[in-house]
């Protein structure tokens, strides 16, 4: 037989058990909330890391842009000088040496992401070419084609450093 005291103890224990379960549910809920927050923070950090690496790689690619832009006119002058060497002098050793320097210079530029913009015979592209003069096309097939390159143009990893100056038909 249960006494009043025993009944009160059972009720108190039942209330404590309910309170304990509620406390456990609260704790589990907070734990899940903290875990979700931690996972979001970790994902944000990984995204930041990837973005930073991508930006760093991009910065490194274009870090030499200023220097290369300063060197390109020198390369253009070398090309122009070699273009105007008389045929009978092309075999002279110093001319061959200058030609080798020009080729080495071109190789250096290519290894550093610089590419020459194609001109003669290509369709005119205002993003890559600057039309300095226009001539009447001989026929429809040549219309809009580049007839002559007046100054070379260059890209650095696909981005135009400066456009080629050309004559268009």
DSSP file (Angstrom, degrees, kcal/mol; ACC not computed):
  #  RESIDUE AA STRUCTURE BP1 BP2  ACC     N-H-->O    O-->H-N    N-H-->O    O-->H-N    TCO  KAPPA ALPHA  PHI   PSI    X-CA   Y-CA   Z-CA
    1    1 A X              0   0    0      0, 0.0     2,-0.4     0, 0.0     0, 0.0   0.000 360.0 360.0 360.0 135.1    0.0    0.0    0.0
    2    2 A X        -     0   0    0      4,-0.0     2,-0.2     3,-0.0     0, 0.0  -0.690 360.0-147.6 -92.0 136.3    1.3    3.4   -1.0
    3    3 A X     >  -     0   0    0     -2,-0.4     4,-2.4     1,-0.1     5,-0.2  -0.455  31.0-103.1 -92.5 171.9    1.3    6.2    1.4
    4    4 A X  H  > S+     0   0    0      1,-0.2     4,-2.3     2,-0.2     5,-0.2   0.886 123.9  53.7 -61.8 -36.8    0.8    9.8    0.7
    5    5 A X  H  > S+     0   0    0      1,-0.2     4,-2.0     2,-0.2    -1,-0.2   0.909 108.3  49.0 -64.6 -41.5    4.5   10.3    1.1
    6    6 A X  H  > S+     0   0    0      2,-0.2     4,-2.4     1,-0.2    -2,-0.2   0.891 110.7  50.8 -65.4 -39.7    5.3    7.6   -1.5
    7    7 A X  H  X S+     0   0    0     -4,-2.4     4,-2.3     1,-0.2    -2,-0.2   0.894 109.7  50.3 -64.3 -40.2    2.8    9.1   -3.9
    8    8 A X  H  X S+     0   0    0     -4,-2.3     4,-2.4     2,-0.2    -1,-0.2   0.890 110.2  50.4 -65.8 -38.2    4.4   12.5   -3.6
    9    9 A X  H  X S+     0   0    0     -4,-2.0     4,-2.8     2,-0.2    -2,-0.2   0.915 109.9  50.2 -64.4 -43.3    7.8   10.9   -4.2
   10   10 A X  H  X S+     0   0    0     -4,-2.4     4,-2.4     2,-0.2    -2,-0.2   0.908 112.2  47.3 -62.2 -42.3    6.5    9.2   -7.3
   11   11 A X  H  X S+     0   0    0     -4,-2.3     4,-2.6     2,-0.2    -1,-0.2   0.907 112.8  49.2 -64.8 -41.8    5.1   12.4   -8.7
   12   12 A X  H  X S+     0   0    0     -4,-2.4     4,-2.6     2,-0.2    -2,-0.2   0.916 112.2  47.9 -64.3 -43.0    8.3   14.3   -7.9
   13   13 A X  H  X S+     0   0    0     -4,-2.8     4,-2.4     2,-0.2    -2,-0.2   0.899 111.7  50.4 -64.5 -40.1   10.3   11.6   -9.6
   14   14 A X  H  X S+     0   0    0     -4,-2.4     4,-2.4     2,-0.2    -2,-0.2   0.910 112.0  47.4 -63.9 -42.4    8.0   11.7  -12.7
   15   15 A X  H  X S+     0   0    0     -4,-2.6     4,-2.9     2,-0.2    -2,-0.2   0.911 112.4  49.5 -64.8 -41.7    8.3   15.5  -12.8
   16   16 A X  H  X S+     0   0    0     -4,-2.6     4,-2.6     2,-0.2    -2,-0.2   0.878 110.3  51.1 -64.3 -36.7   12.1   15.2  -12.5
   17   17 A X  H  X S+     0   0    0     -4,-2.4     4,-2.5     2,-0.2    -2,-0.2   0.919 111.8  46.6 -66.5 -43.3   12.1   12.6  -15.3
   18   18 A X  H  X S+     0   0    0     -4,-2.4     4,-2.6     2,-0.2    -2,-0.2   0.929 114.0  48.3 -62.6 -45.1   10.0   14.9  -17.6
   19   19 A X  H  X S+     0   0    0     -4,-2.9     4,-2.5     1,-0.2    -2,-0.2   0.899 111.3  50.8 -62.2 -40.2   12.3   17.8  -16.7
   20   20 A X  H  X S+     0   0    0     -4,-2.6     4,-2.4     2,-0.2    -2,-0.2   0.897 110.8  48.1 -63.6 -41.8   15.3   15.6  -17.4
   21   21 A X  H  X S+     0   0    0     -4,-2.5     4,-2.7     2,-0.2    -2,-0.2   0.903 112.1  49.3 -65.5 -41.3   13.9   14.5  -20.8
   22   22 A X  H  X S+     0   0    0     -4,-2.6     4,-2.6     2,-0.2    -2,-0.2   0.918 111.6  49.2 -62.8 -42.4   13.1   18.2  -21.7
   23   23 A X  H  X S+     0   0    0     -4,-2.5     4,-2.6     2,-0.2    -2,-0.2   0.905 111.3  49.4 -63.0 -41.5   16.7   19.1  -20.7
   24   24 A X  H  X S+     0   0    0     -4,-2.4     4,-2.8     2,-0.2    -2,-0.2   0.912 110.9  49.8 -64.6 -42.2   18.1   16.3  -22.8
   25   25 A X  H  X S+     0   0    0     -4,-2.7     4,-2.5     2,-0.2    -2,-0.2   0.908 111.6  48.8 -62.3 -42.6   16.0   17.4  -25.8
   26   26 A X  H  X S+     0   0    0     -4,-2.6     4,-2.8     2,-0.2    -2,-0.2   0.929 112.5  48.3 -61.3 -45.0   17.1   21.0  -25.4
   27   27 A X  H  X S+     0   0    0     -4,-2.6     4,-2.6     2,-0.2    -2,-0.2   0.918 112.8  47.3 -63.3 -44.2   20.8   19.9  -25.1
   28   28 A X  H  X S+     0   0    0     -4,-2.8     4,-2.5     2,-0.2    -1,-0.2   0.895 112.2  51.0 -63.7 -39.7   20.4   17.7  -28.3
   29   29 A X  H  X S+     0   0    0     -4,-2.5     4,-2.3     2,-0.2    -2,-0.2   0.927 112.2  45.6 -63.1 -45.9   18.7   20.6  -30.1
   30   30 A X  H  X S+     0   0    0     -4,-2.8     4,-2.9     2,-0.2     5,-0.2   0.902 111.7  53.1 -63.8 -40.4   21.5   23.0  -29.2
   31   31 A X  H  X S+     0   0    0     -4,-2.6     4,-2.5     2,-0.2    -2,-0.2   0.925 110.5  46.6 -60.5 -45.6   24.1   20.3  -30.1
   32   32 A X  H  X S+     0   0    0     -4,-2.5     4,-2.5     2,-0.2    -1,-0.2   0.890 112.6  51.1 -63.3 -39.8   22.5   19.9  -33.6
   33   33 A X  H  X S+     0   0    0     -4,-2.3     4,-2.3     2,-0.2    -2,-0.2   0.926 112.0  45.9 -63.5 -45.4   22.3   23.7  -34.0
   34   34 A X  H  X S+     0   0    0     -4,-2.9     4,-2.6     2,-0.2    -2,-0.2   0.890 112.1  51.5 -65.0 -39.6   26.0   24.1  -33.1
   35   35 A X  H  X S+     0   0    0     -4,-2.5     4,-2.5     2,-0.2    -2,-0.2   0.919 110.5  48.3 -64.0 -43.3   27.0   21.2  -35.4
   36   36 A X  H  X S+     0   0    0     -4,-2.5     4,-2.3     2,-0.2    -2,-0.2   0.910 112.5  49.1 -63.2 -42.0   25.0   22.8  -38.3
   37   37 A X  H  X S+     0   0    0     -4,-2.3     4,-2.5     2,-0.2    -2,-0.2   0.902 110.9  49.9 -63.3 -41.3   26.7   26.2  -37.6
   38   38 A X  H  X S+     0   0    0     -4,-2.6     4,-2.6     2,-0.2    -2,-0.2   0.916 110.0  50.4 -63.4 -43.3   30.1   24.5  -37.5
   39   39 A X  H  X S+     0   0    0     -4,-2.5     4,-2.5     2,-0.2    -2,-0.2   0.903 111.4  48.7 -62.8 -40.7   29.4   22.8  -40.8
   40   40 A X  H  X S+     0   0    0     -4,-2.3     4,-2.7     2,-0.2    -2,-0.2   0.920 112.0  48.9 -63.3 -43.4   28.4   26.1  -42.4
   41   41 A X  H  X S+     0   0    0     -4,-2.5     4,-2.3     2,-0.2    -2,-0.2   0.900 111.6  49.3 -63.8 -40.3   31.5   27.8  -41.1
   42   42 A X  H  X S+     0   0    0     -4,-2.6     4,-2.5     2,-0.2    -2,-0.2   0.919 111.9  48.2 -65.4 -42.8   33.7   25.0  -42.4
   43   43 A X  H  X S+     0   0    0     -4,-2.5     4,-2.5     2,-0.2    -2,-0.2   0.912 111.6  50.5 -63.2 -42.6   32.0   25.2  -45.8
   44   44 A X  H  X S+     0   0    0     -4,-2.7     4,-2.5     1,-0.2    -2,-0.2   0.910 110.8  49.6 -60.3 -42.4   32.5   29.0  -45.8
   45   45 A X  H  X S+     0   0    0     -4,-2.3     4,-2.6     2,-0.2    -2,-0.2   0.920 110.7  48.8 -63.9 -44.5   36.1   28.6  -44.9
   46   46 A X  H  X S+     0   0    0     -4,-2.5     4,-2.4     2,-0.2    -1,-0.2   0.904 112.0  49.5 -63.1 -40.5   36.7   26.1  -47.7
   47   47 A X  H  X S+     0   0    0     -4,-2.5     4,-2.6     2,-0.2    -2,-0.2   0.909 111.2  49.4 -63.5 -42.0   34.9   28.4  -50.2
   48   48 A X  H  X S+     0   0    0     -4,-2.5     4,-2.7     2,-0.2    -2,-0.2   0.904 109.9  51.6 -62.0 -41.8   37.1   31.3  -49.1
   49   49 A X  H  X S+     0   0    0     -4,-2.6     4,-2.4     2,-0.2    -2,-0.2   0.928 111.5  46.4 -61.6 -45.9   40.2   29.1  -49.4
   50   50 A X  H  X S+     0   0    0     -4,-2.4     4,-2.5     2,-0.2    -2,-0.2   0.921 113.5  48.9 -63.0 -44.6   39.3   28.1  -53.0
   51   51 A X  H  X S+     0   0    0     -4,-2.6     4,-2.7     1,-0.2     5,-0.2   0.916 111.7  49.3 -61.5 -43.9   38.5   31.8  -53.9
   52   52 A X  H  X S+     0   0    0     -4,-2.7     4,-2.5     2,-0.2    -1,-0.2   0.910 111.3  48.9 -63.1 -43.1   41.7   33.0  -52.5
   53   53 A X  H  X S+     0   0    0     -4,-2.4     4,-2.5     2,-0.2    -1,-0.2   0.911 112.4  48.6 -62.7 -42.3   43.7   30.3  -54.4
   54   54 A X  H  X S+     0   0    0     -4,-2.5     4,-2.2     2,-0.2    -2,-0.2   0.926 113.4  46.4 -63.8 -45.0   41.9   31.2  -57.6
   55   55 A X  H  X S+     0   0    0     -4,-2.7     4,-2.6     2,-0.2    -2,-0.2   0.885 112.1  51.3 -64.8 -38.8   42.6   35.0  -57.1
   56   56 A X  H  X S+     0   0    0     -4,-2.5     4,-2.6     2,-0.2    -2,-0.2   0.923 110.2  48.5 -64.0 -44.8   46.2   34.3  -56.2
   57   57 A X  H  X S+     0   0    0     -4,-2.5     4,-2.2     1,-0.2    -2,-0.2   0.904 113.1  48.4 -61.8 -41.4   46.7   32.2  -59.3
   58   58 A X  H  X S+     0   0    0     -4,-2.2     4,-1.8     2,-0.2    -2,-0.2   0.909 111.2  50.1 -64.3 -42.7   45.1   35.0  -61.4
   59   59 A X  H  X S+     0   0    0     -4,-2.6     4,-0.6     1,-0.2    -2,-0.2   0.914 110.4  49.6 -62.7 -43.3   47.3   37.6  -59.8
   60   60 A X  H >< S+     0   0    0     -4,-2.6     3,-0.8     1,-0.2     4,-0.5   0.907 107.8  55.0 -63.0 -41.6   50.4   35.6  -60.5
   61   61 A X  H 3< S+     0   0    0     -4,-2.2     3,-0.3     1,-0.2    -1,-0.2   0.894 119.0  32.4 -58.0 -40.6   49.4   35.2  -64.1
   62   62 A X  H >< S+     0   0    0     -4,-1.8     3,-1.4     1,-0.2     4,-0.3   0.318  89.1  99.8-103.1   8.7   49.1   38.9  -64.6
   63   63 A X  T << S+     0   0    0     -3,-0.8     3,-0.4    -4,-0.6     4,-0.3   0.841  86.5  47.0 -62.8 -33.4   51.8   40.1  -62.2
   64   64 A X  T 3> S+     0   0    0     -4,-0.5     4,-2.9    -3,-0.3     5,-0.3   0.327  79.7 106.7 -91.1   7.9   54.3   40.6  -65.1
   65   65 A X  H <> S+     0   0    0     -3,-1.4     4,-2.5     1,-0.2    -1,-0.2   0.899  78.3  49.9 -55.9 -45.3   51.8   42.4  -67.3
   66   66 A X  H  > S+     0   0    0     -3,-0.4     4,-1.5    -4,-0.3    -1,-0.2   0.925 113.5  45.1 -60.9 -46.3   53.4   45.8  -66.8
   67   67 A X  H  > S+     0   0    0     -4,-0.3     4,-1.7     1,-0.2     3,-0.2   0.931 113.9  48.8 -63.5 -46.4   56.9   44.5  -67.6
   68   68 A X  H  X S+     0   0    0     -4,-2.9     4,-2.0     1,-0.2    -1,-0.2   0.885 107.6  55.2 -63.1 -38.2   55.7   42.6  -70.6
   69   69 A X  H  X S+     0   0    0     -4,-2.5     4,-0.6    -5,-0.3    -1,-0.2   0.852 109.0  48.5 -62.6 -34.3   53.8   45.7  -71.9
   70   70 A X  H  < S+     0   0    0     -4,-1.5     4,-0.5    -3,-0.2    -1,-0.2   0.824 112.8  48.1 -73.4 -31.7   57.1   47.6  -71.7
   71   71 A X  H  X S+     0   0    0     -4,-1.7     4,-2.0     1,-0.2     3,-0.5   0.780  94.4  74.7 -80.0 -27.7   59.1   44.9  -73.5
   72   72 A X  H  X S+     0   0    0     -4,-2.0     4,-2.6     1,-0.2    -1,-0.2   0.863  90.9  53.6 -60.7 -40.4   56.6   44.4  -76.4
   73   73 A X  H  X S+     0   0    0     -4,-0.6     4,-2.3     1,-0.2    -1,-0.2   0.880 108.4  52.2 -61.5 -34.0   57.5   47.6  -78.3
   74   74 A X  H  > S+     0   0    0     -3,-0.5     4,-2.2    -4,-0.5    -2,-0.2   0.927 110.0  48.2 -64.5 -43.7   61.2   46.5  -78.2
   75   75 A X  H  X S+     0   0    0     -4,-2.0     4,-2.5     1,-0.2    -2,-0.2   0.902 110.0  52.8 -62.4 -41.2   60.2   43.2  -79.7
   76   76 A X  H  X S+     0   0    0     -4,-2.6     4,-2.7     1,-0.2    -2,-0.2   0.907 108.6  49.9 -59.9 -42.4   58.1   45.0  -82.3
   77   77 A X  H  X S+     0   0    0     -4,-2.3     4,-2.7     2,-0.2    -1,-0.2   0.889 109.7  51.0 -66.0 -38.4   61.1   47.1  -83.3
   78   78 A X  H  X S+     0   0    0     -4,-2.2     4,-2.4     2,-0.2    -2,-0.2   0.935 111.9  47.2 -62.0 -45.6   63.3   44.0  -83.6
   79   79 A X  H  X S+     0   0    0     -4,-2.5     4,-1.7     1,-0.2    -2,-0.2   0.922 113.4  48.2 -61.3 -44.0   60.7   42.3  -85.8
   80   80 A X  H  X S+     0   0    0     -4,-2.7     4,-1.1     1,-0.2    -2,-0.2   0.910 111.1  50.3 -63.8 -43.0   60.4   45.5  -88.0
   81   81 A X  H >< S+     0   0    0     -4,-2.7     3,-0.5     1,-0.2    -1,-0.2   0.917 111.9  47.4 -61.7 -43.3   64.2   45.8  -88.3
   82   82 A X  H >< S+     0   0    0     -4,-2.4     3,-0.9     1,-0.2    -1,-0.2   0.799 106.0  59.3 -69.9 -27.3   64.5   42.2  -89.4
   83   83 A X  H 3< S+     0   0    0     -4,-1.7    -1,-0.2     1,-0.2    -2,-0.2   0.805 107.2  47.1 -68.6 -29.0   61.7   42.6  -91.8
   84   84 A X  T << S+     0   0    0     -4,-1.1     2,-0.4    -3,-0.5    -1,-0.2   0.242  78.3 122.5-101.5  13.1   63.6   45.3  -93.6
   85   85 A X  S <  S-     0   0    0     -3,-0.9     5,-0.1    -4,-0.1    -3,-0.0  -0.619  71.3-111.3 -73.4 128.6   67.0   43.6  -93.9
   86   86 A X    >>  -     0   0    0     -2,-0.4     3,-1.6     1,-0.1     4,-0.7  -0.294  22.7-119.1 -60.1 146.0   68.1   43.4  -97.5
   87   87 A X  G >4 S+     0   0    0      1,-0.3     3,-0.9     2,-0.2     4,-0.3   0.846 111.4  56.8 -55.8 -39.6   68.1   39.9  -98.9
   88   88 A X  G 34 S+     0   0    0      1,-0.2    -1,-0.3     2,-0.1     3,-0.2   0.681 108.6  47.7 -70.7 -16.2   71.8   40.0  -99.8
   89   89 A X  G X4 S+     0   0    0     -3,-1.6     3,-1.7     1,-0.2     6,-0.3   0.519  83.0  92.7-100.2  -6.3   72.7   40.8  -96.1
   90   90 A X  T << S+     0   0    0     -3,-0.9    -1,-0.2    -4,-0.7    -2,-0.1   0.706  83.2  55.4 -63.3 -20.0   70.5   38.1  -94.4
   91   91 A X  T 3  S+     0   0    0     -4,-0.3    -1,-0.3    -3,-0.2    -2,-0.1   0.565  79.0 114.4 -89.4  -9.5   73.4   35.6  -94.4
   92   92 A X  S <> S-     0   0    0     -3,-1.7     4,-2.3     1,-0.1     3,-0.4  -0.358  74.6-123.4 -64.7 142.8   75.8   37.9  -92.5
   93   93 A X  H  > S+     0   0    0      1,-0.2     4,-2.3     2,-0.2     5,-0.1   0.851 108.2  51.3 -60.8 -38.8   76.6   36.6  -89.1
   94   94 A X  H  > S+     0   0    0      2,-0.2     4,-2.1     1,-0.2    -1,-0.2   0.859 110.3  49.8 -69.6 -32.1   75.5   39.7  -87.1
   95   95 A X  H  > S+     0   0    0     -3,-0.4     4,-2.4    -6,-0.3    -2,-0.2   0.910 110.7  50.0 -68.5 -42.3   72.1   39.6  -88.9
   96   96 A X  H  X S+     0   0    0     -4,-2.3     4,-2.2     1,-0.2    -2,-0.2   0.896 110.5  51.6 -61.3 -39.6   71.8   35.9  -88.1
   97   97 A X  H  X S+     0   0    0     -4,-2.3     4,-2.2     2,-0.2    -2,-0.2   0.911 109.7  47.6 -62.9 -44.5   72.6   36.8  -84.5
   98   98 A X  H  X S+     0   0    0     -4,-2.1     4,-2.5     2,-0.2    -2,-0.2   0.890 110.6  52.9 -65.2 -38.5   70.0   39.5  -84.3
   99   99 A X  H  X S+     0   0    0     -4,-2.4     4,-2.4     1,-0.2    -2,-0.2   0.904 108.9  49.9 -61.8 -41.3   67.4   37.1  -85.8
  100  100 A X  H  X S+     0   0    0     -4,-2.2     4,-2.6     2,-0.2    -2,-0.2   0.894 109.6  50.7 -64.7 -39.6   68.3   34.5  -83.1
  101  101 A X  H  X S+     0   0    0     -4,-2.2     4,-2.6     2,-0.2    -2,-0.2   0.921 110.2  50.0 -62.7 -43.6   67.8   37.2  -80.4
  102  102 A X  H  X S+     0   0    0     -4,-2.5     4,-2.5     2,-0.2    -2,-0.2   0.919 112.1  47.5 -60.6 -44.0   64.4   38.1  -81.9
  103  103 A X  H  X S+     0   0    0     -4,-2.4     4,-2.2     2,-0.2    -2,-0.2   0.897 112.5  48.8 -65.1 -40.3   63.4   34.4  -81.9
  104  104 A X  H  X S+     0   0    0     -4,-2.6     4,-2.5     2,-0.2    -2,-0.2   0.897 110.8  51.1 -65.3 -40.1   64.6   33.9  -78.4
  105  105 A X  H  X S+     0   0    0     -4,-2.6     4,-2.3     2,-0.2    -2,-0.2   0.923 110.0  49.6 -61.1 -45.8   62.7   37.0  -77.3
  106  106 A X  H  X S+     0   0    0     -4,-2.5     4,-2.3     1,-0.2    -2,-0.2   0.886 110.5  50.1 -61.6 -40.2   59.6   35.7  -79.0
  107  107 A X  H  X S+     0   0    0     -4,-2.2     4,-2.5     2,-0.2    -1,-0.2   0.910 109.2  52.0 -64.7 -42.7   60.0   32.3  -77.3
  108  108 A X  H  X S+     0   0    0     -4,-2.5     4,-1.0     1,-0.2    -2,-0.2   0.918 110.4  48.5 -58.8 -44.9   60.4   34.1  -73.9
  109  109 A X  H ><>S+     0   0    0     -4,-2.3     5,-2.7     1,-0.2     3,-0.6   0.919 111.3  49.6 -62.8 -44.0   57.2   36.0  -74.5
  110  110 A X  H ><5S+     0   0    0     -4,-2.3     3,-1.7     1,-0.2    -1,-0.2   0.895 107.3  54.4 -63.0 -40.3   55.3   32.9  -75.4
  111  111 A X  H 3<5S+     0   0    0     -4,-2.5    -1,-0.2     1,-0.3    -2,-0.2   0.736 107.0  53.2 -65.5 -21.3   56.5   31.0  -72.3
  112  112 A X  T <<5S-     0   0    0     -4,-1.0    -1,-0.3    -3,-0.6    -2,-0.2   0.113 128.3 -94.4-102.6  20.7   55.1   33.9  -70.2
  113  113 A X  T < 5S+     0   0    0     -3,-1.7    44,-2.8     1,-0.3     2,-0.4   0.506  80.4 136.0  88.1   4.8   51.6   33.7  -71.7
  114  114 A X  E   < +A  156   0A   0     -5,-2.7     2,-0.4    42,-0.2    -1,-0.3  -0.735  27.1 179.4 -90.3 131.9   52.0   36.4  -74.5
  115  115 A X  E     -A  155   0A   0     40,-2.4    40,-2.6    -2,-0.4     2,-0.2  -0.988  28.0-118.3-130.3 144.0   50.6   35.5  -77.9
  116  116 A X  E     -A  154   0A   0     -2,-0.4     2,-0.5    38,-0.2    38,-0.2  -0.536  30.1-117.9 -76.9 143.3   50.6   37.6  -81.0
  117  117 A X        -     0   0    0     36,-2.7    36,-0.4    -2,-0.2     2,-0.1  -0.697  31.1-119.1 -81.1 128.8   47.3   38.6  -82.4
  118  118 A X        +     0   0    0     -2,-0.5    46,-0.1     1,-0.1     3,-0.1  -0.421  45.8 157.4 -68.9 142.1   46.8   37.1  -85.9
  119  119 A X    >   +     0   0    0      1,-0.2     3,-2.8    -2,-0.1    27,-0.4   0.537  34.5  75.9-129.8 -83.2   46.3   39.8  -88.6
  120  120 A X  T 3  S+     0   0    0      1,-0.3    -1,-0.2    25,-0.1    27,-0.2  -0.113 113.5   6.8 -53.7 124.8   46.9   39.5  -92.3
  121  121 A X  T 3  S+     0   0    0     25,-2.9    -1,-0.3     1,-0.3     2,-0.1   0.266 105.1 116.0  88.8 -10.9   44.2   37.5  -94.0
  122  122 A X  S <  S-     0   0    0     -3,-2.8    24,-2.5    24,-0.1    -1,-0.3  -0.482  75.8 -96.0 -87.0 159.0   42.1   37.3  -90.9
  123  123 A X  B     -C  145   0B   0     22,-0.2     2,-0.2    -2,-0.1    22,-0.2  -0.508  48.7-100.8 -69.2 142.5   38.6   38.8  -90.4
  124  124 A X        -     0   0    0     20,-2.7     2,-0.5    -2,-0.2    -1,-0.1  -0.495  39.9-172.9 -67.3 130.3   38.7   42.2  -88.7
  125  125 A X    >>  -     0   0    0     -2,-0.2     4,-2.9     1,-0.1     3,-1.7  -0.964  17.2-153.8-127.0 111.1   37.8   41.9  -85.0
  126  126 A X  T 34 S+     0   0    0     -2,-0.5    -1,-0.1     1,-0.3    37,-0.1   0.698  94.6  60.2 -62.1 -18.2   37.4   45.3  -83.2
  127  127 A X  T 34 S+     0   0    0      1,-0.1    -1,-0.3    -3,-0.0    33,-0.1   0.768 122.1  22.0 -76.6 -25.0   38.4   43.6  -79.9
  128  128 A X  T <4 S+     0   0    0     -3,-1.7    36,-2.5     1,-0.1     2,-0.4   0.606 121.1  55.4-114.8 -18.9   41.8   42.6  -81.2
  129  129 A X  E  <  -d  164   0C   0     -4,-2.9     2,-0.5    34,-0.3    36,-0.2  -0.901  57.1-154.2-124.6 147.2   42.4   45.0  -84.1
  130  130 A X  E     -d  165   0C   0     34,-3.6    36,-2.6    -2,-0.4     2,-0.6  -0.973  22.0-138.7-117.9 115.4   42.5   48.7  -84.6
  131  131 A X  E     +d  166   0C   0     -2,-0.5    36,-0.2    34,-0.2     3,-0.1  -0.631  27.9 170.4 -78.4 118.1   41.7   49.8  -88.1
  132  132 A X  E     +     0   0C   0     34,-3.0     2,-0.3    -2,-0.6    35,-0.2   0.743  69.8   7.7 -95.1 -30.9   44.1   52.6  -89.1
  133  133 A X  E     -d  167   0C   0     33,-1.1    35,-2.5     2,-0.0     2,-0.4  -0.983  62.4-148.9-148.6 156.3   43.1   52.6  -92.8
  134  134 A X  E     -d  168   0C   0     -2,-0.3     2,-0.3    33,-0.2    35,-0.2  -0.992  12.8-169.7-129.6 138.5   40.6   51.0  -95.1
  135  135 A X        -     0   0    0     33,-3.0     2,-0.3    -2,-0.4    -2,-0.0  -0.858  36.3 -90.5-122.2 158.7   41.0   50.2  -98.7
  136  136 A X        -     0   0    0     -2,-0.3     2,-0.1     1,-0.1    33,-0.0  -0.510  46.5-119.3 -69.1 132.4   38.5   49.1 -101.3
  137  137 A X        -     0   0    0     32,-0.5     3,-0.1    -2,-0.3    -1,-0.1  -0.465   7.3-136.7 -73.0 143.1   38.2   45.3 -101.4
  138  138 A X  S    S-     0   0    0      1,-0.2     2,-0.3    -2,-0.1    -1,-0.1   0.861  84.7 -11.2 -66.8 -36.1   39.1   43.6 -104.7
  139  139 A X  S >> S-     0   0    0      1,-0.0     3,-1.0    -3,-0.0     4,-0.6  -0.936  80.3 -89.6-153.6 175.0   36.1   41.4 -104.3
  140  140 A X  G >4 S+     0   0    0     -2,-0.3     3,-0.8     1,-0.3    -2,-0.0   0.818 118.9  64.3 -60.5 -31.9   33.4   40.4 -101.8
  141  141 A X  G 34 S+     0   0    0      1,-0.2    -1,-0.3     3,-0.0    -4,-0.0   0.833 105.6  43.7 -62.5 -33.1   35.6   37.5 -100.5
  142  142 A X  G X4 S+     0   0    0     -3,-1.0     3,-2.2    27,-0.1    27,-0.3   0.543  84.0 120.4 -89.7  -8.2   38.2   40.0  -99.2
  143  143 A X  T << S+     0   0    0     -3,-0.8     3,-0.1    -4,-0.6    -7,-0.1  -0.368  83.8  11.1 -63.5 129.5   35.8   42.5  -97.7
  144  144 A X  T 3  S+     0   0    0      1,-0.3   -20,-2.7    -2,-0.1    -1,-0.3   0.469 100.4 126.7  82.8   1.9   36.4   42.9  -94.0
  145  145 A X  B <   -C  123   0B   0     -3,-2.2    24,-2.8   -22,-0.2     2,-0.5  -0.605  67.3-108.9 -91.0 153.9   39.7   41.0  -94.2
  146  146 A X  E     -E  168   0C   0    -24,-2.5   -25,-2.9   -27,-0.4    22,-0.2  -0.706  31.9-178.9 -84.2 126.3   42.9   42.5  -92.9
  147  147 A X  E     +     0   0C   0     20,-2.8     2,-0.3    -2,-0.5    21,-0.2   0.847  64.1  10.0 -92.3 -40.3   45.3   43.4  -95.7
  148  148 A X  E     -E  167   0C   0     19,-1.3    19,-2.5   -28,-0.1     2,-0.6  -0.999  59.9-135.8-147.2 143.2   48.3   44.7  -93.8
  149  149 A X  E     +E  166   0C   0     -2,-0.3    17,-0.2    17,-0.2     3,-0.2  -0.887  19.0 176.7 -98.4 123.7   49.7   44.8  -90.2
  150  150 A X  E    S+     0   0C   0     15,-3.0     2,-0.3    -2,-0.6    16,-0.2   0.774  75.8   5.1 -94.9 -33.0   51.1   48.2  -89.3
  151  151 A X  E    S-E  165   0C   0     14,-1.7    14,-1.9   -71,-0.0    -1,-0.4  -0.965  83.6-112.0-150.4 136.3   51.9   47.3  -85.7
  152  152 A X        -     0   0    0     -2,-0.3     2,-0.3    12,-0.2    13,-0.1  -0.239  25.3-148.3 -66.0 154.1   51.6   43.9  -83.9
  153  153 A X        -     0   0    0    -36,-0.4   -36,-2.7    11,-0.1     2,-0.3  -0.878  12.4-156.2-120.6 157.5   49.1   43.3  -81.2
  154  154 A X  E     -AB 116 162A   0      8,-2.0     7,-2.7    -2,-0.3     8,-1.3  -0.961  10.6-156.3-139.9 151.5   49.4   41.0  -78.2
  155  155 A X  E     -AB 115 160A   0    -40,-2.6   -40,-2.4    -2,-0.3     2,-0.6  -0.932  10.5-148.9-120.8 148.2   47.3   39.1  -75.7
  156  156 A X  E >  S-AB 114 159A   0      3,-3.3     3,-1.9    -2,-0.3   -42,-0.2  -0.959  85.5 -25.3-117.3 110.9   48.4   37.9  -72.3
  157  157 A X  T 3  S-     0   0    0    -44,-2.8    -1,-0.1    -2,-0.6   -43,-0.1   0.893 129.6 -47.5  50.2  44.5   46.6   34.7  -71.4
  158  158 A X  T 3  S+     0   0    0    -45,-0.4     2,-0.5     1,-0.2    -1,-0.3   0.286 115.7 114.7  86.2 -10.9   43.8   35.6  -73.8
  159  159 A X  E <  S-B  156   0A   0     -3,-1.9    -3,-3.3     1,-0.0     2,-0.3  -0.828  73.1-115.9 -96.2 127.9   43.4   39.1  -72.5
  160  160 A X  E     -B  155   0A   0     -2,-0.5    -5,-0.3    -5,-0.3     3,-0.2  -0.451  28.3-176.5 -67.4 121.9   44.3   41.8  -75.1
  161  161 A X  E    S-     0   0A   0     -7,-2.7     2,-0.3     1,-0.4    -6,-0.2   0.920  76.8 -19.1 -80.0 -52.4   47.3   43.9  -73.9
  162  162 A X  E    S-B  154   0A   0     -8,-1.3    -8,-2.0   -34,-0.1    -1,-0.4  -0.951  76.6-110.3-154.1 144.5   47.1   46.2  -76.9
  163  163 A X        -     0   0    0     -2,-0.3     2,-0.3   -10,-0.2   -34,-0.3  -0.257  32.9-106.2 -74.0 156.6   45.3   45.7  -80.3
  164  164 A X  E     -d  129   0C   0    -36,-2.5   -34,-3.6   -11,-0.1     2,-0.5  -0.615  28.7-130.7 -77.9 137.2   47.1   45.2  -83.6
  165  165 A X  E     +dE 130 151C   0    -14,-1.9   -15,-3.0    -2,-0.3   -14,-1.7  -0.807  42.2 167.2 -90.6 127.7   47.0   48.3  -85.9
  166  166 A X  E     -dE 131 149C   0    -36,-2.6   -34,-3.0    -2,-0.5   -33,-1.1  -0.878  41.4-122.0-140.2 164.4   45.9   47.1  -89.3
  167  167 A X  E     -dE 133 148C   0    -19,-2.5   -20,-2.8    -2,-0.3   -19,-1.3  -0.945  34.4-155.7-106.3 132.2   44.7   48.1  -92.8
  168  168 A X  E      dE 134 146C   0    -35,-2.5   -33,-3.0    -2,-0.5   -22,-0.2  -0.850 360.0 360.0-113.6 144.3   41.3   46.6  -93.7
  169  169 A X              0   0    0    -24,-2.8   -32,-0.5    -2,-0.4   -23,-0.1   0.417 360.0 360.0 -90.8 360.0   39.8   45.9  -97.1
